Amino acid sequence: MAWIETVPEDQATGKLQEVYARLVRARGGVSEVMKVHSLHPEAMAAHLELYLEIMFGRSPLPRPLREAVGAYVSALNACRYCWAHHSAPLKRYKVSEAALEALARGEVAATGFPEAWQAALRHAEKLTRTPEAVQEADLEALRAAGWDDRAILDLTLIVGYFNFVNRVVMGLGAELEPDFLRTTGELGGSV
């Protein structure tokens, strides 16, 4: 249970009921991270739109890398909830347990990921830990690793999103659902 009031699915009406139904269709259920928004359905809907676009929309960043960035930022922020939700899909993408453990420890080089992915993860770390230190040269390093400006934009959006969500989760006490895996797969149904 979160530290604030939330509206159970069976008591939702109006806009909240619509967003809950969309979550069930798209993600298999309503996760706690979304449920903590239930007192503000419009914010929940906006959050969902952003999440679906940056994590599942068209992008030069492959889906597994997007999940790796989300999981890594969550590990850097010690957000166990988001780590669980975003490391689980990596297992389905056949990322090894050793690579996941390295990612959780912040040892990007030990993940065995391609160099372009490692460059993206190093940038995610810098943007998370010391955003004021990011310089244009950091973007040049991403370009040198093979990422174009659209990929850099998408990476930045994902890093910013996970820093936001980690704070929502930890700030409101969202707890990991016992059946959280049902909401960690690819998109389902019509969204």
ZADOLUM-987253 format. One line per 10 residues: number of its first residue (from 0); their letters; for each residue x, y, z of N, C-alpha, C. Coordinates in steps of 0.1 Angstrom, whole numbers, plus 2048, in hexadecimal, padded with zeros to 3 digits. Example, Ala and Ser with C-alpha at 12.3 -4.5 7.8 and 13.67 -1.06 7.14 Angstrom:
BEGIN
0> AS> 884:7C7:84E:87B:7D3:84E:884:7DF:84E; 880:7EA:847:889:7F5:847:881:800:84F $
This chain:
BEGIN
0> MAWIETVPED> 808:7F4:800:800:800:800:809:80D:800; 805:816:7F8:80C:823:7F7:809:82B:804; 811:835:806:80F:83E:812:804:848:810; 7FE:849:804:7F3:852:802:7E7:849:7FE; 7DB:84F:7FF:7CF:848:7FA:7D0:845:7EB; 7CB:839:7E8:7CA:836:7D9:7BC:830:7D7; 7B7:831:7CB:7AA:82C:7C8:7AB:81E:7C2; 7A4:815:7C9:7A5:807:7C3:79E:806:7B6; 7A2:7FC:7AE:79D:7FB:7A0:78E:7FA:7A0; 788:7F2:7A9:77A:7F0:7A9:772:7FC:7AE $
10> QATGKLQEVY> 779:807:7B3:772:813:7B7:774:81F:7AE; 77B:81C:7A3:77F:827:799:773:82B:791; 771:837:78E:766:83C:786:76C:846:77C; 765:84A:771:769:854:768:776:852:762; 77E:85D:762:78B:85D:75B:794:853:762; 794:851:76F:79C:847:775:799:839:771; 78C:836:770:788:829:76B:78D:827:75D; 78D:831:754:792:830:746:7A1:82D:746; 7A8:834:74E:7B7:832:74F:7BA:824:754; 7B4:820:75F:7B6:813:764:7B3:808:759 $
20> ARLVRARGGV> 7A8:80A:752:7A5:800:748:7B0:800:73D; 7B5:80C:73A:7C0:80C:730:7CC:805:735; 7CF:807:741:7DB:801:747:7D9:7F1:747; 7CE:7ED:74A:7CB:7DE:74A:7CD:7D9:73C; 7C8:7E0:732:7C9:7DC:724:7D8:7DC:71F; 7DF:7E7:722:7EC:7E9:71D:7F7:7E2:725; 7F5:7E1:733:800:7DC:73B:7FC:7D0:743; 7F0:7CB:742:7EC:7BF:749:7E7:7C1:757; 7E7:7CE:75C:7E2:7D1:769:7E6:7DF:76D; 7E2:7E3:779:7E5:7F1:77E:7F0:7EF:788 $
30> SEVMKVHSLH> 7FC:7F4:785:807:7F3:78E:806:7FE:799; 80D:7FC:7A4:80C:806:7AF:811:814:7AA; 81B:814:7A1:821:821:79D:816:829:796; 80D:823:790:801:82A:78A:7F6:82C:794; 7F4:823:79C:7E9:824:7A6:7EC:830:7B0; 7F8:833:7B3:7FB:83F:7BB:7F6:84C:7B5; 7F3:84C:7A8:7EE:858:7A1:7DF:858:7A2; 7D8:84F:7A8:7CA:84D:7A6:7C2:859:7AB; 7C7:861:7B4:7C0:86D:7B9:7C0:878:7AE; 7C9:876:7A4:7CA:880:799:7CB:879:78C $
40> PEAMAAHLEL> 7BF:874:787:7BE:86C:77B:7C4:873:76F; 7C4:880:76E:7C9:887:762:7D9:885:762; 7DF:887:76E:7ED:885:76F:7F1:876:76C; 7E9:86D:770:7EB:85F:76D:7EB:85D:75E; 7E1:862:758:7DF:861:749:7EC:867:742; 7F0:872:746:7FC:879:740:808:870:742; 80A:86B:74E:815:863:752:815:856:749; 809:850:747:808:844:73F:80C:847:731; 807:852:72B:80B:856:71D:81A:857:71B; 820:85F:724:82F:860:723:836:853:724 $
50> YLEIMFGRSP> 832:84B:72E:838:83E:730:837:835:723; 82B:834:71E:829:82C:712:831:831:706; 831:83E:705:838:844:6F9:847:841:6FA; 84D:845:705:85C:844:706:861:836:708; 859:82D:70D:85D:81F:710:859:815:705; 84E:818:6FE:849:80F:6F4:847:815:6E6; 848:822:6E5:847:829:6D8:853:827:6CF; 852:82C:6C3:85D:82B:6B9:869:833:6BE; 874:82D:6BD:880:833:6C2:88D:82C:6BC; 898:833:6BA:8A4:82D:6B7:8AA:824:6C2 $
60> LPRPLREAVG> 8A5:826:6CE:8AA:81E:6D9:8A2:811:6DA; 8A9:806:6D9:8A2:7F9:6DA:89A:7F7:6E7; 88F:7F0:6E7:887:7EE:6F3:890:7E9:6FF; 899:7DF:6FD:8A0:7DA:709:8A9:7E5:70F; 8AF:7ED:706:8B7:7F8:70C:8AF:802:714; 8A3:805:70F:89A:80E:717:897:808:725; 894:7FB:725:892:7F5:732:89F:7F5:73B; 8AA:7F3:734:8B7:7F3:73C:8BA:801:741; 8B7:80B:73A:8B8:819:73F:8AF:81B:74B; 8A3:817:749:899:819:754:89D:811:761 $
70> AYVSALNACR> 8A2:805:75F:8A6:7FD:76A:8B3:803:771; 8BC:808:768:8C9:80D:76D:8C6:81A:775; 8BE:823:770:8BB:82F:777:8B5:82C:784; 8AC:822:784:8A5:81E:790:8AF:818:79A; 8B9:810:796:8C3:80B:79F:8CB:816:7A4; 8CF:820:79C:8D7:82B:7A1:8CF:833:7AC; 8C2:834:7AA:8BA:83B:7B4:8B5:832:7C0; 8B9:826:7C0:8B5:81C:7CA:8A6:81A:7CB; 8A0:81B:7BF:891:818:7BE:88F:80A:7BB; 88D:802:7C5:88B:7F3:7C4:87F:7F0:7BC $
80> YCWAHHSAPL> 874:7F8:7BD:868:7F5:7B6:86A:7F6:7A7; 870:801:7A3:872:803:794:87D:7FA:78F; 887:7F6:797:891:7ED:793:88A:7DF:790; 881:7DB:799:87A:7CE:797:872:7CF:78A; 86B:7DA:788:862:7DB:77C:869:7DB:76F; 875:7E1:76F:87C:7E3:763:888:7DA:761; 88C:7D2:76B:896:7C8:768:88F:7BB:764; 883:7B9:768:87C:7AD:764:87B:7AB:754; 877:7B6:74D:877:7B5:73E:885:7B1:739; 88F:7B6:73F:89D:7B3:73A:89F:7A4:73A $
90> KRYKVSEAAL> 89A:79D:744:89B:78E:745:894:788:739; 889:78D:735:882:788:729:889:78B:71C; 891:796:71D:89A:799:711:8A7:791:711; 8A8:787:71B:8B4:77F:71C:8C0:786:721; 8BE:790:728:8CA:797:72F:8CE:78D:73B; 8DA:78A:73C:8DF:781:746:8DE:786:754; 8DD:77D:75D:8DC:781:76B:8E9:788:76F; 8F4:784:76A:901:78B:76C:901:79A:768; 8FB:79C:75C:8FA:7A9:756:8F0:7B2:75F; 8E5:7AC:764:8DC:7B3:76C:8E3:7B7:77A $
100> EALARGEVAA> 8EA:7AD:77F:8F1:7B0:78C:8FB:7BB:78A; 902:7BB:77F:90C:7C6:77C:905:7D3:77B; 8FA:7D3:774:8F2:7E0:772:8ED:7E5:780; 8E8:7DC:788:8E4:7E0:796:8EF:7E5:79E; 8FB:7E1:79C:907:7E6:7A3:90D:7F2:79D; 908:7F6:792:90D:802:78B:91A:7FF:783; 91C:7F3:780:928:7EF:778:924:7ED:769; 922:7F8:762:91E:7F7:754:927:7EF:74C; 934:7F1:74D:93D:7E9:745:93C:7DA:746; 938:7D6:752:937:7C8:755:92A:7C1:750 $
110> TGFPEAWQAA> 921:7C9:74A:915:7C4:745:916:7BC:739; 921:7BE:731:923:7B8:724:91A:7BD:719; 913:7C8:71C:90A:7CF:712:913:7D5:707; 90E:7D7:6FB:915:7DD:6F1:91A:7EB:6F5; 925:7F0:6EF:92B:7FD:6F3:921:808:6F2; 919:808:6E8:90F:813:6E6:905:813:6F2; 901:807:6F6:8F8:807:702:900:80B:70F; 90C:807:710:914:80C:71C:915:81B:71C; 917:821:710:918:830:710:90B:836:714; 900:830:710:8F3:835:714:8F1:834:723 $
120> LRHAEKLTRT> 8F5:829:728:8F4:827:737:8FD:830:73F; 909:832:73A:912:83B:741:90C:849:741; 906:84D:736:900:85A:735:8F4:85B:73F; 8EC:850:73F:8E1:850:748:8E5:852:757; 8F1:84C:75A:8F6:84D:768:8FA:85B:76A; 901:862:761:905:86F:763:8F9:879:764; 8EF:877:75C:8E4:87F:75C:8DB:87D:769; 8DC:871:76E:8D5:86E:77B:8DD:874:787; 8E9:871:787:8F1:875:793:8F6:883:794; 8FA:888:788:900:896:788:8FA:89D:77B $
130> PEAVQEADLE> 8ED:8A0:77A:8E8:8A6:76E:8EF:8B4:76B; 8F3:8BB:775:8F9:8C8:773:907:8C7:76C; 90C:8BB:76C:91A:8B9:766:919:8B4:757; 90D:8B2:752:90B:8AE:744:90F:8B9:73B; 917:8B6:731:91C:8C0:728:919:8BB:719; 91B:8C4:710:919:8C1:702:922:8B5:6FE; 92E:8B5:704:938:8AA:701:932:89C:704; 929:89C:70E:923:88F:712:91A:88A:706; 913:893:700:90B:890:6F4:914:88C:6E9; 91F:892:6E7:928:88E:6DD:92D:880:6DF $
140> ALRAAGWDDR> 92F:87C:6EB:933:86E:6EF:928:864:6EB; 91C:868:6ED:911:85F:6E8:910:85E:6D9; 913:86A:6D2:913:869:6C4:91E:860:6BF; 92A:861:6C5:935:859:6C1:932:84A:6C4; 92A:847:6CD:926:839:6D0:91B:834:6C6; 916:83E:6BD:90D:839:6B3:8FF:83E:6B4; 8FC:846:6BE:8EE:84B:6C1:8EC:858:6BA; 8E1:85A:6B3:8DD:866:6AD:8D6:86F:6B7; 8D2:87B:6B2:8CC:884:6BC:8BE:880:6C1; 8B7:879:6B8:8AA:873:6BD:8AC:869:6C8 $
150> AILDLTLIVG> 8B6:861:6C6:8B9:857:6D1:8BD:85E:6DE; 8C5:868:6DC:8CA:870:6E8:8BE:876:6EF; 8B5:87C:6E7:8A8:881:6ED:8A1:877:6F4; 89E:86B:6EE:897:860:6F4:89E:85C:701; 8AB:85A:700:8B2:856:70C:8B0:860:718; 8B1:86D:715:8AF:877:71F:8A1:877:725; 897:875:71C:88A:874:721:888:868:72A; 88E:85D:727:88C:851:72F:893:853:73D; 89F:859:73C:8A7:85B:749:89F:865:752; 89A:870:74C:892:879:753:885:873:759 $
160> YFNFVNRVVM> 87E:86B:751:872:864:755:875:85B:761; 87F:853:760:882:84A:76C:886:851:778; 88D:85C:777:890:864:783:884:869:789; 87A:86E:781:86D:872:786:866:867:78C; 864:85C:786:85C:851:78B:862:84B:797; 86F:849:798:876:844:7A4:872:84D:7B0; 871:85A:7AE:86E:862:7B9:85F:862:7BD; 857:860:7B3:848:85E:7B6:847:851:7BE; 84D:846:7B9:84B:839:7C0:851:83A:7CE; 85D:83F:7D0:863:83F:7DD:85D:84A:7E6 $
170> GLGAELEPDF> 858:855:7E0:852:860:7E8:844:85D:7ED; 83D:854:7E6:830:850:7EA:82F:842:7F0; 83A:83B:7F1:83A:82E:7F7:833:823:7EF; 834:824:7E2:82E:81A:7DA:836:80D:7DC; 82E:802:7DF:834:7F5:7E2:833:7EC:7D6; 83D:7E3:7D4:83D:7DA:7C9:832:7D0:7CB; 82A:7CE:7C0:81F:7C5:7C0:824:7B7:7C0; 81D:7AE:7C7:821:79F:7C7:821:79A:7B9; 818:79E:7B1:816:799:7A3:81B:7A3:799; 825:7AB:79C:82A:7B6:793:82E:7B1:785 $
180> LRTTGELGGS> 832:7A5:784:837:7A0:777:82C:7A1:76C; 81F:7A1:770:814:7A2:766:814:7AF:75F; 81A:7B9:765:81A:7C7:75F:827:7CB:759; 830:7C1:757:83E:7C4:751:840:7BF:743; 836:7BA:73D:838:7B5:72F:837:7BF:724; 837:7BB:718:835:7C4:70D:827:7C9:70D; 824:7D3:705:816:7D8:704:80D:7CE:6FF; 801:7CE:705:7F6:7C5:701:7EA:7CD:6FE; 7E1:7C7:6F7:7D4:7CD:6F4:7D5:7DA:6ED; 7CA:7E1:6EC:7CB:7EE:6E6:7CD:7F8:6F1 $
190> V> 7D7:801:6EE:7DA:80B:6F8:7D5:818:6F4 $
